[in-house]
Amino acid sequence: MRKFLVILVVLTLIGGGGAWFWSGRAEGPRIEIRGPERFVGQATPLTLVVESPGGRFARVDVTIEQGGRSYPVFALTQPAQAEVRQESADRLYIMRSIGKREVPQLQPGPARLVVRAAQPVLFGLREATSEASRDLEVRLEPPRVAVLSTLHYINHGGAEFVVYRATPAGVESGVRVGDQTYPGFPASGAGIRADAATKVAFFALLHDQELRTPIAVYARDAAANEATAPLEHVPFAKSFARSRIAIDDRFLNHVVPQIAAATPAMPLSTAPGDLLASFLTINGELRRRNSETILALAQKTTPEMLWKDAFQPLVNAAVESRFADNRTYVYQGKEVDRQVHLGFDLAVTEHIPVLAANDGIVLHAGDLGIYGNCVILDHGLGVQSLYAHLSSIDVKPGDRVEKGRQLGRSGMTGLAAGDHLHFTMLVGGHPVNAVEWWDAKWMRDRVLRKIAEAGGGVP
């Protein structure tokens, strides 16, 4: 019995020692530093993810090292310093601002970001540790930005154009209108002979923003240092129509099955008793998804202004609905929905040729939910035009088209009760009033004049 007990104790010690040894060699939490990539400024976002089985962490510490000194910027024991959330059962997401504001001792020059993490092992008796680091450069001087163009007049729901300068030449820049951002482009893309620091941008005062929404140009470097300059402008109020749209079973039987067949990713019932509910999903959720698609397409714009004059409207057309028409939908005498119509409905006769409003490149040519058969042209510098409810399409993505080129024929696909063209102008993916773009005087005064004054070749 004594021998057995001795052997048992020895085996236990050997097993315990082996467990202790191997637990010390266990792999620590996985660390992913998502940002910053290269630079730290006055206040730069730090984003990182740490991962361990079951999301169990003994500690997570972040420091910045510079000049032989180490400065703490985050500790899991003080989560209030940052946004900390569980990305999954195993993954912890951490985000906070780091830089000169949080660490006043930082100086311009090289630095190192160090993340150390540990997870408990062997029933919490030991820790498995890991470390990740990234070499960074501290940049503290903000960019500079200044408006060069003059006389900025903007209609509510309309667009404007600005020429400005942002230095150093490689910084991100553009225009902020309230919570909306419009990117800037090299001025050379608008035909302006200037250095790389000179930029141009189209921007909009959206129909649902306040008339006095602040507008400013901004420049932001890779270290998140930012400079802004107010953009002096004069806003003009515009009234938007209100209308009541009566829908009936005939309309629902026309639009719902058609859109359901073209949108298999969205479950839409075509049973007679479900048609109204499906219509409301189309008019709400599908409309929102389509807007997100259009916004994403804006990122594909070319940095070159492809047009030189005013846009061409559909000739001899009757205007059935105008921009920013606030619609109330009524079914069997009851209000069932409200939406804003962000375009012009233009009708002539059935299946008329639909022509490109100006020179551009086809970004989209196919079904687009509520818009049915739809073509979207990119005209450069964030400006695009949309042609919807077509019965047929004669172009494909990537085609370069000239003003007046036939894109297809009018129809009643998508959310349309009759044959017409739905036309929308877009700036940065946001609908704006097309009337301005059809106006040769507006184009000269608001756009071409500024280009010429800045040294461009456009008359």
C-alpha positions in Angstrom: 0.0 0.0 0.0 2.9 2.4 0.9 4.5 1.7 -2.4 1.2 2.3 -4.2 0.8 5.6 -2.4 4.4 6.6 -3.2 3.9 5.7 -6.9 0.6 7.7 -6.9 2.2 10.7 -5.4 5.1 10.5 -7.8 2.7 10.2 -10.8 0.7 13.1 -9.5 3.8 15.3 -9.1 5.0 14.2 -12.6 1.5 14.9 -14.1 1.2 18.2 -12.2 4.7 19.2 -13.2 3.9 18.3 -16.8 0.7 20.2 -16.7 2.5 23.2 -15.2 5.2 23.0 -17.8 2.9 22.6 -20.8 0.5 25.3 -19.5 3.5 27.7 -19.5 4.0 26.9 -23.2 0.3 27.4 -24.1 -0.5 29.9 -26.8 -1.8 33.2 -25.6 -4.7 35.3 -27.0 -4.6 36.2 -30.6 -4.0 40.0 -31.1 -5.1 41.9 -34.2 -4.1 45.6 -34.4 -6.5 47.1 -36.9 -5.4 50.7 -36.5 -3.5 52.9 -36.6 -1.5 51.6 -39.5 1.4 54.0 -39.7 0.8 57.3 -37.9 -0.3 58.8 -34.6 -1.4 62.4 -34.3 -3.3 64.6 -31.9 -6.2 62.1 -31.5 -5.9 58.9 -33.6 -8.3 56.0 -33.4 -6.9 52.8 -31.9 -8.8 49.7 -32.9 -7.8 46.2 -32.0 -9.3 42.7 -31.5 -8.1 40.1 -29.0 -9.4 36.6 -29.1 -9.3 33.7 -26.6 -11.4 30.6 -26.0 -14.6 31.6 -24.3 -13.5 35.3 -24.4 -11.6 34.8 -21.1 -8.8 37.3 -20.5 -6.6 37.8 -17.5 -5.4 41.1 -18.8 -5.1 43.3 -21.9 -2.7 46.3 -21.8 -1.8 48.8 -24.5 1.2 51.1 -24.3 3.0 53.6 -26.6 6.8 53.5 -26.3 9.0 56.4 -27.3 12.4 57.6 -26.3 13.0 54.7 -23.9 9.8 55.4 -22.0 6.5 53.6 -22.0 3.1 55.3 -21.7 -0.1 53.3 -20.9 -3.1 54.1 -23.1 -5.5 51.2 -22.2 -6.0 48.5 -19.6 -8.8 46.0 -19.4 -9.0 46.8 -15.7 -10.2 50.3 -16.7 -12.6 49.6 -19.6 -14.2 53.0 -19.2 -11.2 54.5 -21.1 -12.5 53.0 -24.3 -15.4 51.4 -26.2 -15.1 47.7 -25.4 -17.6 45.2 -26.7 -17.8 41.5 -27.4 -17.6 40.9 -31.2 -18.3 37.2 -30.7 -18.1 34.6 -27.9 -14.3 34.6 -28.3 -13.5 38.0 -29.6 -13.2 41.3 -27.8 -13.2 44.6 -29.8 -11.5 47.6 -28.3 -11.5 51.1 -29.6 -10.3 54.4 -28.2 -8.5 57.6 -29.2 -4.8 57.7 -28.7 -2.2 60.5 -29.4 -0.9 63.7 -28.1 -4.2 64.6 -26.3 -4.1 61.4 -24.3 -0.3 61.2 -23.9 1.0 64.8 -23.7 4.6 63.6 -23.5 4.6 62.3 -27.1 6.9 64.1 -29.6 7.1 64.0 -33.4 9.1 61.1 -34.5 9.2 57.3 -34.3 7.2 55.4 -31.6 6.0 51.9 -31.0 2.5 50.6 -30.1 2.6 47.5 -27.9 -0.3 45.3 -27.0 0.1 42.6 -24.4 -2.7 40.1 -23.5 -3.0 37.1 -21.3 -5.6 34.3 -20.7 -6.0 32.1 -17.7 -4.9 28.4 -18.0 -4.5 25.5 -15.6 -7.7 26.5 -13.7 -6.5 30.0 -13.4 -3.2 29.0 -11.7 -1.1 30.3 -14.7 -1.4 32.6 -17.6 -0.7 32.2 -21.3 0.6 35.5 -22.7 1.0 37.0 -26.1 2.3 40.3 -27.5 1.9 42.3 -30.7 3.6 45.6 -31.7 3.6 48.1 -34.5 6.1 50.7 -35.4 4.5 54.1 -35.9 5.4 57.7 -36.6 4.0 60.6 -34.5 2.8 63.5 -36.6 1.4 66.4 -34.7 1.2 69.3 -37.2 -2.3 69.5 -38.7 -3.0 70.0 -42.5 -4.0 73.3 -43.9 -7.1 74.0 -45.9 -8.5 77.2 -47.6 -11.4 78.0 -49.9 -10.3 79.5 -53.3 -13.7 80.0 -55.1 -16.3 82.6 -54.3 -20.0 83.1 -54.5 -21.4 79.9 -53.2 -25.2 79.9 -53.5 -27.1 76.7 -52.7 -30.8 75.8 -53.0 -32.4 73.6 -50.4 -32.3 70.1 -52.1 -29.7 71.4 -54.5 -25.9 71.2 -55.2 -22.9 73.5 -55.4 -19.3 73.4 -56.4 -16.1 74.6 -54.6 -12.4 75.0 -55.5 -10.1 74.9 -52.5 -6.6 74.1 -51.5 -5.5 71.4 -49.0 -1.9 70.8 -47.9 0.2 68.7 -47.8 -0.9 67.4 -51.2 -1.7 63.8 -50.2 -4.2 64.5 -47.4 -7.8 63.4 -47.5 -10.1 66.3 -48.1 -13.6 67.4 -49.1 -16.7 69.2 -47.9 -18.8 68.5 -44.9 -22.5 69.5 -44.9 -23.7 68.7 -41.4 -23.2 64.9 -41.0 -22.7 64.3 -44.7 -19.2 64.2 -46.3 -18.4 64.8 -50.0 -14.9 63.9 -51.2 -12.6 66.3 -53.0 -10.8 65.5 -56.3 -7.7 66.8 -57.9 -8.5 70.1 -59.7 -6.8 68.8 -62.8 -9.8 66.4 -63.2 -11.9 69.5 -63.8 -9.4 71.0 -66.3 -7.8 73.4 -63.8 -4.1 73.9 -64.3 -2.8 73.9 -60.7 -0.6 71.9 -58.4 -1.7 68.7 -56.6 -2.8 70.6 -53.5 -5.7 72.3 -55.4 -8.9 70.4 -55.2 -12.5 70.6 -56.4 -15.7 69.1 -54.9 -19.4 69.0 -55.6 -21.6 68.9 -52.5 -25.3 69.1 -51.6 -27.7 70.6 -49.1 -30.1 67.7 -48.9 -33.9 68.2 -48.9 -34.1 66.7 -45.4 -31.3 68.8 -43.8 -31.9 72.1 -42.1 -31.5 75.1 -44.3 -28.8 76.6 -42.0 -26.8 73.4 -41.8 -23.1 74.3 -41.4 -20.9 73.7 -44.4 -17.1 73.5 -44.2 -14.1 72.2 -46.2 -11.8 69.9 -44.3 -8.4 68.2 -44.7 -7.4 65.1 -42.7 -4.0 63.4 -42.7 -3.2 59.8 -42.1 -2.6 60.5 -38.4 -6.2 61.8 -38.1 -5.0 65.4 -37.6 -7.7 67.6 -39.1 -8.2 71.2 -40.2 -11.4 72.8 -41.3 -12.4 76.1 -42.9 -16.0 77.4 -43.0 -17.4 77.7 -46.5 -19.1 81.0 -46.9 -22.4 80.4 -48.7 -25.9 81.6 -49.1 -28.7 79.0 -48.8 -32.1 79.5 -50.4 -35.3 77.9 -49.1 -37.4 75.8 -51.5 -40.8 74.4 -51.0 -41.5 70.8 -51.7 -44.8 69.4 -52.8 -47.1 67.1 -50.8 -49.3 64.6 -52.5 -51.7 61.7 -51.8 -51.2 58.5 -53.9 -54.1 56.2 -54.0 -53.1 52.5 -54.5 -55.5 49.7 -55.3 -55.5 45.9 -55.8 -54.9 46.4 -59.5 -51.7 48.3 -58.8 -50.6 45.9 -56.2 -51.1 42.9 -58.5 -49.0 44.7 -61.1 -46.0 45.7 -59.0 -45.6 43.2 -56.2 -45.3 39.9 -58.2 -42.9 41.6 -60.7 -40.6 43.0 -58.0 -40.8 39.7 -56.0 -39.6 37.7 -59.0 -36.7 40.2 -59.6 -35.7 40.3 -55.9 -35.4 36.7 -54.7 -33.1 37.7 -51.8 -36.1 39.5 -50.2 -39.0 37.1 -49.2 -42.1 38.8 -50.6 -45.5 37.0 -50.5 -47.6 37.3 -53.6 -50.7 35.7 -52.0 -53.7 38.0 -52.5 -54.1 38.7 -48.8 -50.4 39.6 -48.5 -50.0 42.0 -51.3 -50.4 45.2 -49.2 -47.8 44.0 -46.6 -45.4 43.1 -49.4 -45.9 46.5 -51.0 -45.1 48.2 -47.7 -41.9 46.1 -47.4 -41.0 47.1 -51.0 -41.8 50.8 -50.4 -39.8 50.8 -47.1 -37.1 48.2 -46.7 -36.3 47.6 -50.4 -36.3 51.3 -51.1 -33.7 51.7 -48.2 -31.6 48.9 -49.6 -31.7 50.4 -53.1 -30.5 53.7 -51.7 -27.5 51.9 -50.0 -26.6 50.4 -53.4 -26.7 53.8 -55.1 -24.6 55.3 -52.3 -22.0 52.5 -52.7 -21.9 53.1 -56.5 -20.9 56.7 -55.8 -17.6 55.4 -54.6 -16.8 54.2 -58.1 -16.9 57.7 -59.6 -14.0 58.8 -61.9 -11.8 61.7 -60.8 -12.4 63.4 -64.1 -15.2 65.8 -65.1 -16.7 64.1 -68.2 -19.1 66.8 -69.2 -18.7 70.4 -70.4 -22.2 71.9 -70.5 -25.7 71.6 -69.0 -27.5 68.3 -68.8 -30.2 67.4 -71.3 -33.8 66.8 -70.0 -36.3 64.4 -71.6 -37.8 66.5 -74.4 -41.5 67.1 -74.8 -42.2 65.4 -71.5 -45.0 66.0 -69.0 -43.8 66.3 -65.4 -45.9 63.8 -63.4 -44.0 64.2 -60.2 -41.3 66.5 -59.0 -38.2 66.3 -56.7 -38.8 65.7 -53.0 -42.5 65.2 -53.3 -43.7 64.1 -49.9 -46.1 61.3 -50.7 -48.9 59.8 -48.5 -50.0 56.4 -49.8 -53.7 55.6 -49.3 -55.3 52.1 -49.6 -59.1 51.7 -49.3 -59.4 55.2 -47.8 -56.8 54.6 -45.1 -53.2 56.1 -44.9 -50.8 53.1 -45.1 -47.4 54.7 -45.8 -45.3 57.8 -46.3 -42.2 58.2 -48.5 -40.4 61.0 -50.3 -40.1 60.8 -54.1 -36.5 61.8 -54.9 -36.6 62.4 -58.6 -38.7 63.6 -61.6 -41.3 61.4 -63.2 -41.4 62.3 -66.9 -43.9 60.9 -69.4 -44.4 61.3 -73.2 -45.7 58.1 -74.8 -45.0 54.5 -74.3 -41.5 53.0 -74.9 -39.9 56.3 -76.0 -36.1 56.4 -76.4 -34.4 57.4 -73.1 -31.2 59.3 -73.9 -28.1 60.0 -71.8 -28.4 63.4 -70.2 -24.7 64.0 -70.6 -21.4 62.3 -71.3 -20.6 59.5 -68.9 -19.7 55.9 -68.1 -22.3 53.2 -67.4 -22.0 52.1 -63.7 -25.2 50.0 -63.5 -27.5 48.5 -66.2 -30.1 46.1 -64.9 -32.7 45.6 -62.2 -32.6 47.8 -59.1 -35.6 46.9 -56.9 -38.1 49.7 -56.8 -36.5 51.3 -59.9 -37.1 48.2 -62.1 -34.8 48.2 -65.1 -32.4 51.0 -64.3 -29.3 52.6 -65.8 -26.9 54.7 -63.7 -24.3 56.9 -65.4 -21.2 58.3 -63.8 -20.2 61.8 -65.0 -17.2 62.1 -62.8 -16.3 64.0 -59.6 -19.1 62.3 -57.7 -21.9 63.3 -60.1 -24.2 60.6 -61.5 -27.6 60.3 -63.1 -30.2 57.6 -62.8 -32.8 56.4 -65.3 -35.5 54.1 -64.0 -38.6 52.0 -64.9 -37.2 51.2 -68.4 -38.8 48.6 -70.5 -35.5 47.7 -72.2 -31.8 48.6 -71.7 -29.4 49.1 -74.6 -26.1 49.6 -72.7 -23.9 47.6 -70.3 -21.7 48.5 -67.3 -18.4 50.0 -68.5 -19.8 51.5 -71.7 -18.7 55.1 -72.3 -21.6 57.1 -73.7 -22.0 60.5 -75.2 -24.7 63.0 -74.4 -27.8 61.9 -76.4 -26.9 58.2 -76.7 -29.9 55.9 -76.3 -29.7 54.0 -73.0 -33.0 52.2 -73.4 -36.7 52.8 -73.6 -39.2 54.0 -71.1 -41.5 51.6 -69.4 -43.3 50.6 -66.1 -41.0 48.2 -64.4 -40.3 48.3 -60.7 -42.6 50.5 -58.6 -44.4 52.2 -61.5 -48.1 52.4 -62.3 -47.7 53.6 -65.9 -45.1 54.1 -68.6 -42.7 56.9 -67.7 -39.1 57.8 -67.0 -38.0 58.4 -63.4 -34.9 60.6 -63.6 -32.6 61.5 -60.7 -29.4 63.5 -60.4 -27.0 62.3 -57.7 -24.1 64.0 -55.9 -22.0 61.7 -53.8 -24.8 59.1 -54.1 -27.4 61.5 -52.7 -30.4 62.7 -54.8 -30.5 66.4 -55.7 -32.8 68.6 -57.7 -32.3 67.9 -61.4 -33.7 71.3 -62.5 -30.4 73.0 -61.7 -28.4 70.6 -63.9 -30.8 71.1 -66.8 -30.2 74.9 -66.5 -27.4 76.3 -68.7 -27.1 79.5 -66.7 -26.8 77.6 -63.4 -24.1 75.4 -64.9 -22.2 78.5 -66.1 -22.5 80.4 -62.8 -22.2 77.7 -60.3 -19.6 75.4 -61.9 -17.9 76.6 -65.2 -17.2 80.1 -63.9 -15.3 78.8 -60.9 -13.3 76.4 -63.0 -12.3 79.3 -65.4 -11.4 81.6 -62.6 -9.2 78.9 -61.1 -7.3 78.5 -64.3 -9.4 75.9 -66.1 -9.9 75.7 -69.8 -13.7 75.3 -69.6 -15.4 78.5 -70.9 
